[in-house]
Amino acid sequence: MLMEYTWNDIERHIDACTHCPLSRTRHQPVMGRGSRQADLMLIAEAPGAQEDKQGIPFVGKSGDILDRLLRDCGLDRKEIYITNILKCHPPGNRDPKEEEKEACFPYLKYETFFLNPKVIVCLGRVAAQRIISPDFKITRQHGTWTCRKNCALTATYHPSAILRDPSKYEIVKTDFNNIVKKLSE
Ligand code: URA
């Protein structure tokens, strides 16, 4: 069934999606961006207010931090794929609701299936608990690895955690340097 669709089909479905009430408050949905041949996929939780305005993931302050991190680790945004669990902005930046995550999850499944990445990195608790394990503790388990269907999975702090506590920058940079090593294994 997954095989029947293309990237363009999924993009069109996301653009027209009304599967949850966020479709009534969003300005526009935010599909993943980057290389569709990437080995590395980053998954965060949901678009913020800036992303909702521009329709591109990580263009606000968290995006600036993410770009700095990527640069410091020799990665380029254009060569990786960045997406979110939710494609629509939750008002007030609240945590995504269970029903919103469930409604949106098929889109992430398609993105993952089409991309077939070597490494998936969850940015923050919400993504890690949805993708890796419901009881994932980002403080204790960031930087640890699991393997699923030939894909290496890990999680690190969300860039917004660095905005709140700049001392986390070096911790996340260490995690990203290990991600770069994993990509070359
Ligand atoms: N925060 C997220 O989780 N995703 C974005 O795209 C931007 C900010």
Backbone and ligand atoms as CSV (ligand in chain L), in Angstrom:
chain,resi,resn,atom,element,x,y,z
A,1,MET,N,N,0.823,-1.201,0.000
A,1,MET,CA,C,0.000,0.000,0.000
A,1,MET,C,C,0.863,1.260,0.000
A,2,LEU,N,N,1.946,1.234,0.840
A,2,LEU,CA,C,2.852,2.376,0.900
A,2,LEU,C,C,3.440,2.699,-0.464
A,3,MET,N,N,3.637,1.640,-1.290
A,3,MET,CA,C,4.312,1.798,-2.573
A,3,MET,C,C,3.519,2.646,-3.568
A,4,GLU,N,N,2.192,2.737,-3.334
A,4,GLU,CA,C,1.348,3.364,-4.358
A,4,GLU,C,C,1.548,4.869,-4.483
A,5,TYR,N,N,2.116,5.488,-3.442
A,5,TYR,CA,C,2.225,6.951,-3.427
A,5,TYR,C,C,3.633,7.430,-3.741
A,6,THR,N,N,3.706,8.698,-4.116
A,6,THR,CA,C,5.001,9.339,-4.356
A,6,THR,C,C,5.144,10.491,-3.359
A,7,TRP,N,N,6.343,11.063,-3.323
A,7,TRP,CA,C,6.567,12.245,-2.467
A,7,TRP,C,C,5.520,13.313,-2.782
A,8,ASN,N,N,5.277,13.553,-4.085
A,8,ASN,CA,C,4.345,14.614,-4.471
A,8,ASN,C,C,2.929,14.338,-3.973
A,9,ASP,N,N,2.531,13.051,-4.004
A,9,ASP,CA,C,1.200,12.703,-3.491
A,9,ASP,C,C,1.095,13.060,-2.011
A,10,ILE,N,N,2.128,12.708,-1.268
A,10,ILE,CA,C,2.097,12.957,0.179
A,10,ILE,C,C,2.063,14.455,0.453
A,11,GLU,N,N,2.845,15.183,-0.322
A,11,GLU,CA,C,2.868,16.644,-0.169
A,11,GLU,C,C,1.448,17.211,-0.393
A,12,ARG,N,N,0.788,16.719,-1.418
A,12,ARG,CA,C,-0.564,17.210,-1.716
A,12,ARG,C,C,-1.537,16.844,-0.601
A,13,HIS,N,N,-1.401,15.609,-0.070
A,13,HIS,CA,C,-2.282,15.192,1.028
A,13,HIS,C,C,-2.061,16.063,2.259
A,14,ILE,N,N,-0.797,16.351,2.562
A,14,ILE,CA,C,-0.501,17.178,3.743
A,14,ILE,C,C,-1.078,18.582,3.543
A,15,ASP,N,N,-0.889,19.127,2.367
A,15,ASP,CA,C,-1.391,20.477,2.081
A,15,ASP,C,C,-2.904,20.588,2.288
A,16,ALA,N,N,-3.606,19.495,1.979
A,16,ALA,CA,C,-5.073,19.537,2.032
A,16,ALA,C,C,-5.617,18.901,3.315
A,17,CYS,N,N,-4.732,18.504,4.227
A,17,CYS,CA,C,-5.164,17.669,5.360
A,17,CYS,C,C,-6.117,18.400,6.313
A,18,THR,N,N,-7.193,17.707,6.690
A,18,THR,CA,C,-8.110,18.228,7.716
A,18,THR,C,C,-8.370,17.125,8.753
A,19,HIS,N,N,-7.367,16.253,8.972
A,19,HIS,CA,C,-7.592,15.097,9.851
A,19,HIS,C,C,-7.656,15.447,11.331
A,20,CYS,N,N,-7.211,16.645,11.695
A,20,CYS,CA,C,-7.340,17.037,13.102
A,20,CYS,C,C,-7.640,18.538,13.174
A,21,PRO,N,N,-8.079,19.012,14.333
A,21,PRO,CA,C,-8.515,20.418,14.447
A,21,PRO,C,C,-7.390,21.439,14.191
A,22,LEU,N,N,-6.130,21.013,14.202
A,22,LEU,CA,C,-5.043,21.975,13.931
A,22,LEU,C,C,-5.146,22.546,12.509
A,23,SER,N,N,-5.838,21.818,11.649
A,23,SER,CA,C,-6.008,22.311,10.267
A,23,SER,C,C,-6.822,23.602,10.240
A,24,ARG,N,N,-7.574,23.860,11.336
A,24,ARG,CA,C,-8.398,25.079,11.353
A,24,ARG,C,C,-7.622,26.279,11.897
A,25,THR,N,N,-6.536,26.019,12.604
A,25,THR,CA,C,-5.796,27.148,13.208
A,25,THR,C,C,-4.444,27.395,12.522
A,26,ARG,N,N,-3.967,26.434,11.743
A,26,ARG,CA,C,-2.670,26.627,11.084
A,26,ARG,C,C,-2.763,27.690,9.987
A,27,HIS,N,N,-1.623,28.333,9.685
A,27,HIS,CA,C,-1.570,29.145,8.465
A,27,HIS,C,C,-1.305,28.237,7.278
A,28,GLN,N,N,-0.330,27.356,7.475
A,28,GLN,CA,C,-0.032,26.365,6.436
A,28,GLN,C,C,0.659,25.167,7.079
A,29,PRO,N,N,0.481,23.979,6.507
A,29,PRO,CA,C,1.194,22.823,7.029
A,29,PRO,C,C,2.679,22.920,6.672
A,30,VAL,N,N,3.479,22.224,7.427
A,30,VAL,CA,C,4.932,22.254,7.211
A,30,VAL,C,C,5.409,20.825,6.979
A,31,MET,N,N,5.642,20.495,5.718
A,31,MET,CA,C,6.170,19.164,5.406
A,31,MET,C,C,7.678,19.170,5.626
A,32,GLY,N,N,8.269,17.981,5.714
A,32,GLY,CA,C,9.719,17.899,5.847
A,32,GLY,C,C,10.426,18.552,4.664
A,33,ARG,N,N,11.649,18.982,4.902
A,33,ARG,CA,C,12.454,19.641,3.865
A,33,ARG,C,C,13.855,19.059,3.843
A,34,GLY,N,N,14.492,19.197,2.716
A,34,GLY,CA,C,15.887,18.776,2.612
A,34,GLY,C,C,16.054,17.819,1.461
A,35,SER,N,N,17.134,17.056,1.512
A,35,SER,CA,C,17.414,16.123,0.434
A,35,SER,C,C,16.551,14.863,0.558
A,36,ARG,N,N,15.922,14.477,-0.529
A,36,ARG,CA,C,15.129,13.251,-0.522
A,36,ARG,C,C,15.995,12.026,-0.792
A,37,GLN,N,N,17.305,12.263,-0.839
A,37,GLN,CA,C,18.274,11.151,-0.929
A,37,GLN,C,C,19.117,11.068,0.350
A,38,ALA,N,N,18.730,11.813,1.363
A,38,ALA,CA,C,19.583,11.930,2.554
A,38,ALA,C,C,19.719,10.607,3.312
A,39,ASP,N,N,20.895,10.410,3.913
A,39,ASP,CA,C,21.088,9.276,4.823
A,39,ASP,C,C,20.616,9.631,6.229
A,40,LEU,N,N,20.537,10.929,6.503
A,40,LEU,CA,C,20.211,11.385,7.862
A,40,LEU,C,C,18.856,12.093,7.890
A,41,MET,N,N,17.990,11.615,8.807
A,41,MET,CA,C,16.665,12.222,8.966
A,41,MET,C,C,16.540,12.753,10.384
A,42,LEU,N,N,16.202,14.022,10.534
A,42,LEU,CA,C,15.946,14.600,11.858
A,42,LEU,C,C,14.438,14.726,12.033
A,43,ILE,N,N,13.955,14.282,13.199
A,43,ILE,CA,C,12.512,14.388,13.468
A,43,ILE,C,C,12.307,15.167,14.770
A,44,ALA,N,N,11.607,16.289,14.676
A,44,ALA,CA,C,11.281,17.064,15.878
A,44,ALA,C,C,9.789,16.940,16.147
A,45,GLU,N,N,9.254,17.854,16.996
A,45,GLU,CA,C,7.865,17.598,17.392
A,45,GLU,C,C,6.805,18.272,16.518
A,46,ALA,N,N,6.937,19.567,16.308
A,46,ALA,CA,C,5.875,20.279,15.580
A,46,ALA,C,C,6.391,21.640,15.150
A,47,PRO,N,N,5.852,22.187,14.068
A,47,PRO,CA,C,6.285,23.519,13.642
A,47,PRO,C,C,5.957,24.564,14.706
A,48,GLY,N,N,6.843,25.550,14.837
A,48,GLY,CA,C,6.570,26.691,15.705
A,48,GLY,C,C,5.858,27.781,14.913
A,49,ALA,N,N,5.727,28.956,15.523
A,49,ALA,CA,C,4.961,30.043,14.892
A,49,ALA,C,C,5.622,30.528,13.598
A,50,GLN,N,N,6.941,30.637,13.604
A,50,GLN,CA,C,7.645,31.083,12.392
A,50,GLN,C,C,7.494,30.086,11.252
A,51,GLU,N,N,7.608,28.797,11.632
A,51,GLU,CA,C,7.491,27.720,10.644
A,51,GLU,C,C,6.078,27.714,10.046
A,52,ASP,N,N,5.084,27.985,10.916
A,52,ASP,CA,C,3.685,28.054,10.478
A,52,ASP,C,C,3.497,29.177,9.456
A,53,LYS,N,N,4.238,30.276,9.646
A,53,LYS,CA,C,4.114,31.405,8.696
A,53,LYS,C,C,4.813,31.099,7.384
A,54,GLN,N,N,5.993,30.437,7.491
A,54,GLN,CA,C,6.818,30.275,6.279
A,54,GLN,C,C,6.655,28.914,5.588
A,55,GLY,N,N,6.096,27.953,6.314
A,55,GLY,CA,C,5.896,26.627,5.711
A,55,GLY,C,C,7.160,25.803,5.583
A,56,ILE,N,N,8.194,26.151,6.372
A,56,ILE,CA,C,9.495,25.458,6.305
A,56,ILE,C,C,9.912,25.094,7.739
A,57,PRO,N,N,10.387,23.849,7.972
A,57,PRO,CA,C,10.771,23.498,9.337
A,57,PRO,C,C,12.020,24.257,9.811
A,58,PHE,N,N,12.042,24.559,11.065
A,58,PHE,CA,C,13.218,25.152,11.726
A,58,PHE,C,C,13.744,26.420,11.038
A,59,VAL,N,N,12.854,27.409,10.936
A,59,VAL,CA,C,13.289,28.709,10.410
A,59,VAL,C,C,13.297,29.792,11.501
A,60,GLY,N,N,12.833,29.427,12.707
A,60,GLY,CA,C,12.835,30.402,13.801
A,60,GLY,C,C,14.153,30.338,14.578
A,61,LYS,N,N,14.083,30.749,15.855
A,61,LYS,CA,C,15.307,30.781,16.684
A,61,LYS,C,C,15.908,29.381,16.870
A,62,SER,N,N,15.040,28.374,17.021
A,62,SER,CA,C,15.550,26.996,17.154
A,62,SER,C,C,16.296,26.590,15.887
A,63,GLY,N,N,15.812,27.089,14.748
A,63,GLY,CA,C,16.465,26.792,13.470
A,63,GLY,C,C,17.857,27.388,13.398
A,64,ASP,N,N,18.024,28.596,13.968
A,64,ASP,CA,C,19.356,29.214,13.977
A,64,ASP,C,C,20.339,28.341,14.758
A,65,ILE,N,N,19.879,27.851,15.907
A,65,ILE,CA,C,20.743,26.979,16.729
A,65,ILE,C,C,21.038,25.689,15.978
A,66,LEU,N,N,19.995,25.131,15.352
A,66,LEU,CA,C,20.194,23.880,14.622
A,66,LEU,C,C,21.203,24.085,13.490
A,67,ASP,N,N,21.086,25.180,12.770
A,67,ASP,CA,C,22.034,25.443,11.666
A,67,ASP,C,C,23.469,25.569,12.187
A,68,ARG,N,N,23.610,26.229,13.357
A,68,ARG,CA,C,24.959,26.374,13.928
A,68,ARG,C,C,25.537,25.002,14.301
A,69,LEU,N,N,24.680,24.182,14.912
A,69,LEU,CA,C,25.114,22.832,15.295
A,69,LEU,C,C,25.547,22.017,14.076
A,70,LEU,N,N,24.694,22.072,13.045
A,70,LEU,CA,C,24.994,21.296,11.835
A,70,LEU,C,C,26.323,21.752,11.250
A,71,ARG,N,N,26.485,23.080,11.176
A,71,ARG,CA,C,27.731,23.638,10.620
A,71,ARG,C,C,28.937,23.184,11.435
A,72,ASP,N,N,28.811,23.268,12.771
A,72,ASP,CA,C,29.924,22.886,13.661
A,72,ASP,C,C,30.289,21.414,13.522
A,73,CYS,N,N,29.343,20.609,13.061
A,73,CYS,CA,C,29.608,19.170,12.938
A,73,CYS,C,C,29.833,18.775,11.479
A,74,GLY,N,N,29.989,19.758,10.608
A,74,GLY,CA,C,30.298,19.468,9.207
A,74,GLY,C,C,29.106,18.973,8.414
A,75,LEU,N,N,27.898,19.254,8.906
A,75,LEU,CA,C,26.702,18.822,8.171
A,75,LEU,C,C,26.056,20.036,7.509
A,76,ASP,N,N,25.307,19.756,6.438
A,76,ASP,CA,C,24.667,20.830,5.693
A,76,ASP,C,C,23.171,20.528,5.621
A,77,ARG,N,N,22.360,21.491,5.978
A,77,ARG,CA,C,20.902,21.311,5.981
A,77,ARG,C,C,20.381,20.781,4.645
A,78,LYS,N,N,21.015,21.202,3.561
A,78,LYS,CA,C,20.529,20.789,2.228
A,78,LYS,C,C,20.788,19.299,1.954
A,79,GLU,N,N,21.721,18.720,2.731
A,79,GLU,CA,C,22.067,17.313,2.478
A,79,GLU,C,C,21.386,16.341,3.438
A,80,ILE,N,N,20.587,16.895,4.365
A,80,ILE,CA,C,19.864,16.018,5.285
A,80,ILE,C,C,18.368,16.269,5.102
A,81,TYR,N,N,17.530,15.504,5.830
A,81,TYR,CA,C,16.082,15.708,5.717
A,81,TYR,C,C,15.560,16.020,7.114
A,82,ILE,N,N,14.812,17.116,7.236
A,82,ILE,CA,C,14.314,17.557,8.548
A,82,ILE,C,C,12.796,17.592,8.516
A,83,THR,N,N,12.174,16.936,9.493
A,83,THR,CA,C,10.720,16.934,9.541
A,83,THR,C,C,10.224,16.952,10.980
A,84,ASN,N,N,8.928,16.920,11.135
A,84,ASN,CA,C,8.304,16.933,12.458
A,84,ASN,C,C,7.254,15.832,12.554
A,85,ILE,N,N,6.928,15.447,13.802
A,85,ILE,CA,C,5.832,14.488,14.016
A,85,ILE,C,C,4.515,15.121,13.534
A,86,LEU,N,N,4.243,16.343,13.986
A,86,LEU,CA,C,3.063,17.071,13.503
A,86,LEU,C,C,3.454,17.974,12.357
A,87,LYS,N,N,2.610,18.070,11.376
A,87,LYS,CA,C,2.876,18.975,10.254
A,87,LYS,C,C,2.227,20.340,10.475
A,88,CYS,N,N,1.394,20.467,11.511
A,88,CYS,CA,C,0.739,21.758,11.770
A,88,CYS,C,C,1.119,22.280,13.148
A,89,HIS,N,N,1.164,23.594,13.261
A,89,HIS,CA,C,1.573,24.284,14.489
A,89,HIS,C,C,0.495,24.179,15.569
A,90,PRO,N,N,0.858,23.651,16.759
A,90,PRO,CA,C,-0.111,23.665,17.858
A,90,PRO,C,C,-0.128,25.065,18.483
A,91,PRO,N,N,-1.300,25.689,18.611
A,91,PRO,CA,C,-1.360,27.053,19.115
A,91,PRO,C,C,-0.628,27.199,20.451
A,92,GLY,N,N,0.101,28.288,20.582
A,92,GLY,CA,C,0.811,28.549,21.833
A,92,GLY,C,C,1.990,27.606,22.057
A,93,ASN,N,N,2.369,26.863,21.037
A,93,ASN,CA,C,3.494,25.923,21.156
A,93,ASN,C,C,3.284,24.853,22.214
A,94,ARG,N,N,2.036,24.541,22.524
A,94,ARG,CA,C,1.800,23.475,23.510
A,94,ARG,C,C,2.273,22.140,22.945
A,95,ASP,N,N,2.417,21.138,23.862
A,95,ASP,CA,C,2.788,19.789,23.400
A,95,ASP,C,C,1.702,19.253,22.476
A,96,PRO,N,N,2.098,18.490,21.462
A,96,PRO,CA,C,1.087,17.853,20.611
A,96,PRO,C,C,0.194,16.913,21.424
A,97,LYS,N,N,-1.101,16.889,21.080
A,97,LYS,CA,C,-2.017,15.952,21.745
A,97,LYS,C,C,-1.892,14.579,21.096
A,98,GLU,N,N,-2.257,13.555,21.879
A,98,GLU,CA,C,-2.166,12.169,21.390
A,98,GLU,C,C,-2.903,12.014,20.049
A,99,GLU,N,N,-4.127,12.555,19.983
A,99,GLU,CA,C,-4.934,12.359,18.766
A,99,GLU,C,C,-4.317,13.103,17.573
A,100,GLU,N,N,-3.621,14.212,17.830
A,100,GLU,CA,C,-2.958,14.934,16.741
A,100,GLU,C,C,-1.773,14.107,16.220
A,101,LYS,N,N,-1.021,13.522,17.172
A,101,LYS,CA,C,0.132,12.690,16.759
A,101,LYS,C,C,-0.353,11.503,15.940
A,102,GLU,N,N,-1.447,10.885,16.380
A,102,GLU,CA,C,-1.949,9.708,15.657
A,102,GLU,C,C,-2.454,10.098,14.266
A,103,ALA,N,N,-3.167,11.246,14.193
A,103,ALA,CA,C,-3.706,11.676,12.896
A,103,ALA,C,C,-2.581,11.965,11.906
A,104,CYS,N,N,-1.480,12.495,12.393
A,104,CYS,CA,C,-0.394,12.930,11.515
A,104,CYS,C,C,0.637,11.829,11.226
A,105,PHE,N,N,0.643,10.791,12.049
A,105,PHE,CA,C,1.733,9.811,11.966
A,105,PHE,C,C,1.877,9.146,10.592
A,106,PRO,N,N,0.776,8.865,9.885
A,106,PRO,CA,C,0.948,8.240,8.560
A,106,PRO,C,C,1.845,9.060,7.635
A,107,TYR,N,N,1.807,10.385,7.741
A,107,TYR,CA,C,2.651,11.218,6.866
A,107,TYR,C,C,4.127,10.979,7.167
A,108,LEU,N,N,4.438,10.878,8.450
A,108,LEU,CA,C,5.825,10.622,8.834
A,108,LEU,C,C,6.266,9.229,8.351
A,109,LYS,N,N,5.321,8.287,8.406
A,109,LYS,CA,C,5.638,6.926,7.929
A,109,LYS,C,C,5.992,6.958,6.446
A,110,TYR,N,N,5.220,7.702,5.668
A,110,TYR,CA,C,5.537,7.807,4.242
A,110,TYR,C,C,6.888,8.471,4.033
A,111,GLU,N,N,7.124,9.565,4.750
A,111,GLU,CA,C,8.409,10.263,4.576
A,111,GLU,C,C,9.567,9.296,4.884
A,112,THR,N,N,9.408,8.526,5.960
A,112,THR,CA,C,10.478,7.604,6.368
A,112,THR,C,C,10.643,6.480,5.352
A,113,PHE,N,N,9.511,5.977,4.872
A,113,PHE,CA,C,9.549,4.892,3.889
A,113,PHE,C,C,10.228,5.346,2.593
A,114,PHE,N,N,9.851,6.531,2.112
A,114,PHE,CA,C,10.446,7.027,0.863
A,114,PHE,C,C,11.936,7.322,1.031
A,115,LEU,N,N,12.277,7.922,2.170
A,115,LEU,CA,C,13.665,8.345,2.381
A,115,LEU,C,C,14.568,7.145,2.656
A,116,ASN,N,N,14.058,6.191,3.465
A,116,ASN,CA,C,14.840,5.023,3.860
A,116,ASN,C,C,16.208,5.445,4.419
A,117,PRO,N,N,16.198,6.260,5.483
A,117,PRO,CA,C,17.465,6.822,5.980
A,117,PRO,C,C,18.318,5.775,6.701
A,118,LYS,N,N,19.599,6.068,6.756
A,118,LYS,CA,C,20.531,5.203,7.494
A,118,LYS,C,C,20.438,5.516,8.998
A,119,VAL,N,N,20.233,6.789,9.302
A,119,VAL,CA,C,20.195,7.245,10.699
A,119,VAL,C,C,19.006,8.178,10.902
A,120,ILE,N,N,18.263,7.935,11.987
A,120,ILE,CA,C,17.184,8.848,12.389
A,120,ILE,C,C,17.546,9.456,13.735
A,121,VAL,N,N,17.431,10.774,13.829
A,121,VAL,CA,C,17.708,11.467,15.096
A,121,VAL,C,C,16.429,12.167,15.549
A,122,CYS,N,N,15.960,11.802,16.734
A,122,CYS,CA,C,14.801,12.480,17.311
A,122,CYS,C,C,15.296,13.687,18.084
A,123,LEU,N,N,14.707,14.842,17.800
A,123,LEU,CA,C,15.098,16.065,18.505
A,123,LEU,C,C,14.080,16.314,19.613
A,124,GLY,N,N,14.468,15.971,20.836
A,124,GLY,CA,C,13.608,16.248,21.984
A,124,GLY,C,C,12.757,15.077,22.416
A,125,ARG,N,N,12.167,15.269,23.602
A,125,ARG,CA,C,11.407,14.216,24.276
A,125,ARG,C,C,10.192,13.748,23.465
A,126,VAL,N,N,9.429,14.695,22.926
A,126,VAL,CA,C,8.174,14.311,22.258
A,126,VAL,C,C,8.461,13.361,21.096
A,127,ALA,N,N,9.451,13.712,20.270
A,127,ALA,CA,C,9.789,12.844,19.132
A,127,ALA,C,C,10.374,11.524,19.628
A,128,ALA,N,N,11.272,11.580,20.616
A,128,ALA,CA,C,11.922,10.349,21.101
A,128,ALA,C,C,10.890,9.387,21.689
A,129,GLN,N,N,9.899,9.944,22.420
A,129,GLN,CA,C,8.907,9.054,23.044
A,129,GLN,C,C,7.938,8.489,22.007
A,130,ARG,N,N,7.730,9.197,20.918
A,130,ARG,CA,C,6.832,8.656,19.881
A,130,ARG,C,C,7.571,7.669,18.980
A,131,ILE,N,N,8.856,7.939,18.732
A,131,ILE,CA,C,9.566,7.121,17.735
A,131,ILE,C,C,10.377,5.986,18.385
A,132,ILE,N,N,11.066,6.299,19.482
A,132,ILE,CA,C,11.968,5.270,20.033
A,132,ILE,C,C,11.253,4.442,21.104
A,133,SER,N,N,10.756,5.094,22.130
A,133,SER,CA,C,10.091,4.352,23.196
A,133,SER,C,C,9.275,5.324,24.055
A,134,PRO,N,N,8.047,4.925,24.457
A,134,PRO,CA,C,7.187,5.844,25.212
A,134,PRO,C,C,7.795,6.303,26.535
A,135,ASP,N,N,8.739,5.486,27.071
A,135,ASP,CA,C,9.323,5.912,28.356
A,135,ASP,C,C,10.736,6.485,28.190
A,136,PHE,N,N,11.067,6.907,26.990
A,136,PHE,CA,C,12.407,7.459,26.723
A,136,PHE,C,C,12.654,8.691,27.594
A,137,LYS,N,N,13.797,8.691,28.294
A,137,LYS,CA,C,14.171,9.832,29.144
A,137,LYS,C,C,15.323,10.557,28.466
A,138,ILE,N,N,15.030,11.733,27.935
A,138,ILE,CA,C,16.017,12.427,27.125
A,138,ILE,C,C,17.266,12.774,27.945
A,139,THR,N,N,17.095,13.111,29.211
A,139,THR,CA,C,18.246,13.495,30.047
A,139,THR,C,C,19.204,12.316,30.228
A,140,ARG,N,N,18.639,11.130,30.461
A,140,ARG,CA,C,19.494,9.967,30.716
A,140,ARG,C,C,19.880,9.227,29.442
A,141,GLN,N,N,19.022,9.285,28.417
A,141,GLN,CA,C,19.226,8.375,27.281
A,141,GLN,C,C,19.649,9.055,25.975
A,142,HIS,N,N,19.791,10.402,25.999
A,142,HIS,CA,C,20.220,11.074,24.756
A,142,HIS,C,C,21.575,10.489,24.337
A,143,GLY,N,N,21.766,10.372,23.055
A,143,GLY,CA,C,23.055,9.856,22.560
A,143,GLY,C,C,23.178,8.341,22.555
A,144,THR,N,N,22.161,7.635,23.089
A,144,THR,CA,C,22.211,6.168,23.028
A,144,THR,C,C,21.583,5.712,21.702
A,145,TRP,N,N,21.924,4.503,21.287
A,145,TRP,CA,C,21.502,4.026,19.957
A,145,TRP,C,C,20.633,2.784,20.035
A,146,THR,N,N,19.645,2.714,19.158
A,146,THR,CA,C,18.925,1.468,18.924
A,146,THR,C,C,18.880,1.259,17.413
A,147,CYS,N,N,18.596,0.021,17.023
A,147,CYS,CA,C,18.570,-0.272,15.595
A,147,CYS,C,C,17.203,-0.838,15.252
A,148,ARG,N,N,16.617,-0.343,14.173
A,148,ARG,CA,C,15.317,-0.855,13.726
A,148,ARG,C,C,15.339,-0.961,12.205
A,149,LYS,N,N,15.058,-2.138,11.692
A,149,LYS,CA,C,15.030,-2.368,10.231
A,149,LYS,C,C,16.236,-1.737,9.543
A,150,ASN,N,N,17.430,-2.046,10.065
A,150,ASN,CA,C,18.669,-1.546,9.445
A,150,ASN,C,C,18.881,-0.043,9.573
A,151,CYS,N,N,18.071,0.599,10.397
A,151,CYS,CA,C,18.215,2.051,10.583
A,151,CYS,C,C,18.651,2.295,12.031
A,152,ALA,N,N,19.682,3.131,12.207
A,152,ALA,CA,C,20.152,3.462,13.555
A,152,ALA,C,C,19.349,4.650,14.077
A,153,LEU,N,N,18.823,4.497,15.294
A,153,LEU,CA,C,17.996,5.562,15.882
A,153,LEU,C,C,18.636,6.108,17.143
A,154,THR,N,N,18.596,7.415,17.285
A,154,THR,CA,C,19.057,8.039,18.511
A,154,THR,C,C,18.231,9.291,18.770
A,155,ALA,N,N,18.485,9.920,19.914
A,155,ALA,CA,C,17.788,11.170,20.231
A,155,ALA,C,C,18.757,12.099,20.939
A,156,THR,N,N,18.502,13.373,20.793
A,156,THR,CA,C,19.250,14.366,21.565
A,156,THR,C,C,18.275,15.478,21.957
A,157,TYR,N,N,18.776,16.440,22.717
A,157,TYR,CA,C,17.889,17.530,23.138
A,157,TYR,C,C,17.384,18.320,21.927
A,158,HIS,N,N,16.193,18.853,22.072
A,158,HIS,CA,C,15.634,19.749,21.058
A,158,HIS,C,C,16.432,21.061,21.082
A,159,PRO,N,N,16.659,21.682,19.914
A,159,PRO,CA,C,17.389,22.959,19.917
A,159,PRO,C,C,16.793,24.013,20.857
A,160,SER,N,N,15.485,23.968,21.088
A,160,SER,CA,C,14.889,24.967,22.000
A,160,SER,C,C,15.383,24.758,23.435
A,161,ALA,N,N,15.802,23.527,23.774
A,161,ALA,CA,C,16.367,23.280,25.115
A,161,ALA,C,C,17.704,24.023,25.257
A,162,ILE,N,N,18.410,24.173,24.130
A,162,ILE,CA,C,19.682,24.922,24.156
A,162,ILE,C,C,19.396,26.418,24.334
A,163,LEU,N,N,18.302,26.872,23.727
A,163,LEU,CA,C,17.931,28.293,23.903
A,163,LEU,C,C,17.649,28.583,25.379
A,164,ARG,N,N,17.002,27.613,26.045
A,164,ARG,CA,C,16.682,27.802,27.465
A,164,ARG,C,C,17.911,27.618,28.339
A,165,ASP,N,N,18.830,26.736,27.932
A,165,ASP,CA,C,20.016,26.423,28.737
A,165,ASP,C,C,21.218,26.236,27.794
A,166,PRO,N,N,21.935,27.353,27.516
A,166,PRO,CA,C,23.025,27.303,26.531
A,166,PRO,C,C,24.122,26.283,26.871
A,167,SER,N,N,24.210,25.850,28.143
A,167,SER,CA,C,25.250,24.861,28.482
A,167,SER,C,C,24.979,23.517,27.786
A,168,LYS,N,N,23.777,23.328,27.295
A,168,LYS,CA,C,23.459,22.060,26.608
A,168,LYS,C,C,24.065,22.011,25.195
A,169,TYR,N,N,24.545,23.151,24.715
A,169,TYR,CA,C,25.062,23.169,23.336
A,169,TYR,C,C,26.145,22.106,23.129
A,170,GLU,N,N,27.106,22.085,24.053
A,170,GLU,CA,C,28.235,21.155,23.895
A,170,GLU,C,C,27.778,19.698,23.986
A,171,ILE,N,N,26.769,19.455,24.819
A,171,ILE,CA,C,26.241,18.078,24.962
A,171,ILE,C,C,25.630,17.636,23.630
A,172,VAL,N,N,24.841,18.524,23.045
A,172,VAL,CA,C,24.180,18.179,21.776
A,172,VAL,C,C,25.222,18.073,20.663
A,173,LYS,N,N,26.236,18.915,20.737
A,173,LYS,CA,C,27.299,18.842,19.718
A,173,LYS,C,C,28.026,17.488,19.791
A,174,THR,N,N,28.283,17.022,21.000
A,174,THR,CA,C,28.910,15.693,21.149
A,174,THR,C,C,28.004,14.619,20.532
A,175,ASP,N,N,26.704,14.708,20.824
A,175,ASP,CA,C,25.769,13.725,20.230
A,175,ASP,C,C,25.826,13.801,18.703
A,176,PHE,N,N,25.851,15.015,18.166
A,176,PHE,CA,C,25.866,15.170,16.705
A,176,PHE,C,C,27.184,14.681,16.103
A,177,ASN,N,N,28.281,14.883,16.810
A,177,ASN,CA,C,29.556,14.366,16.282
A,177,ASN,C,C,29.509,12.833,16.204
A,178,ASN,N,N,28.838,12.214,17.189
A,178,ASN,CA,C,28.693,10.749,17.136
A,178,ASN,C,C,27.747,10.316,16.017
A,179,ILE,N,N,26.779,11.163,15.724
A,179,ILE,CA,C,25.856,10.877,14.615
A,179,ILE,C,C,26.637,10.907,13.288
A,180,VAL,N,N,27.526,11.878,13.164
A,180,VAL,CA,C,28.355,11.961,11.948
A,180,VAL,C,C,29.202,10.698,11.816
A,181,LYS,N,N,29.774,10.237,12.945
A,181,LYS,CA,C,30.572,8.993,12.896
A,181,LYS,C,C,29.699,7.823,12.469
A,182,LYS,N,N,28.507,7.744,13.032
A,182,LYS,CA,C,27.596,6.633,12.697
A,182,LYS,C,C,27.266,6.619,11.196
A,183,LEU,N,N,27.130,7.815,10.631
A,183,LEU,CA,C,26.811,7.905,9.186
A,183,LEU,C,C,27.916,7.318,8.323
A,184,SER,N,N,29.143,7.384,8.828
A,184,SER,CA,C,30.251,6.893,7.987
A,184,SER,C,C,30.600,5.437,8.278
A,185,GLU,N,N,29.864,4.787,9.194
A,185,GLU,CA,C,30.172,3.374,9.512
A,185,GLU,C,C,29.761,2.458,8.378
L,1,URA,N1,N,10.447,23.241,16.675
L,1,URA,C1,C,10.124,22.036,16.159
L,1,URA,O1,O,9.950,21.066,16.881
L,1,URA,N2,N,10.028,21.940,14.839
L,1,URA,C2,C,10.226,22.965,14.005
L,1,URA,O2,O,10.118,22.787,12.799
L,1,URA,C3,C,10.581,24.204,14.580
L,1,URA,C4,C,10.670,24.317,15.917
